[in-house]
């Protein structure tokens, strides 16, 4: 009796099985299933292959969250978020807290070097965190120029007068 019911409903069962398989596949490729890396080498390997992974990094007391996403094109997608600024940090660094940036790293660059060794990865990024980082750099450069304005004006005067 049960076999007869199964035969009659096999189309419905087949549709449900196909739906479950498609749902699991879509979730996998959307990056919902991410590997949680406990070290930088694990995350470097995941990013090199453009597979989904996440990694928490504490650098100079600041906490960053890195997430890589599954990708098939010429670039790998990476999201960087500053989760928490170090306690007692300048107000400038506190402005970066909670902000993130999205990066599109070229696969050929990732094939040549580890992400952890890249000094220039920010050039492939966009978002509020990058803007906040550049704002801090500009403020620091401006402060240095103002602090050394006397010396700069003396050097400029010497260059103009030839002394």
C-alpha positions, -999 to 999 in steps of 0.1 A, spaced: 0 0 0 28 25 9 47 16 -22 16 24 -44 13 58 -26 50 65 -32 46 57 -69 17 81 -72 35 108 -54 70 102 -68 67 134 -90 61 155 -59 89 138 -40 112 143 -69 103 180 -70 109 184 -33 143 166 -35 154 189 -65 142 219 -45 162 209 -15 193 203 -36 189 237 -54 184 255 -21 215 240 -5 236 248 -36 223 284 -37 232 288 0 266 274 -6 274 297 -36 259 327 -19 286 325 8 262 316 37 284 286 46 317 302 55 348 287 69 358 303 102 396 306 101 415 308 133 448 320 117 460 342 89 474 313 68 439 297 67 423 329 56 451 336 30 444 301 15 407 307 14 410 341 -2 435 327 -28 409 303 -40 380 328 -37 361 306 -12 340 319 16 358 324 49 359 348 78 388 358 101 390 380 131 423 399 135 435 420 164 461 446 152 475 472 176 445 466 198 420 472 170 397 444 161 390 438 124 367 412 108 377 399 73 352 380 51 359 365 18 332 354 -6 329 327 -31 338 340 -66 343 328 -101 355 359 -120 389 377 -123 385 392 -88 378 379 -53 355 398 -31 366 407 4 349 428 31 369 444 59 352 458 90 367 475 119 347 460 147 363 478 177 389 505 181 415 501 208 404 515 242 417 550 246 424 556 209 423 590 193 388 602 184 399 598 148 402 561 152 369 558 170 353 573 139 364 542 120 347 518 144 318 499 129 327 510 93 336 486 65 350 485 30 345 461 1 375 450 -19 378 433 -53 413 418 -53 426 405 -86 431 368 -87 465 371 -104 478 393 -75 465 367 -50 483 340 -69 516 358 -65 514 369 -29 496 362 3 469 387 13 486 391 47 518 404 28 499 429 7 506 465 16 485 480 -12 452 460 -10 433 492 0 437 505 -36 412 478 -46 387 488 -20 358 513 -16 336 522 13 333 542 45 363 525 62 386 535 34 373 570 34 378 573 72 414 559 68 422 585 41 407 613 62 429 603 92 460 603 69 452 637 55 447 651 90 480 637 101 498 652 71 482 685 76 493 685 113 529 677 102 529 706 77 515 730 103 540 718 129 569 724 105 556 755 88 584 776 103 611 754 89 593 751 55 590 789 52 627 793 60 637 767 34 614 784 9 629 818 16 664 804 12 654 788 -21 639 821 -34 668 843 -22 695 818 -31 710 818 4 
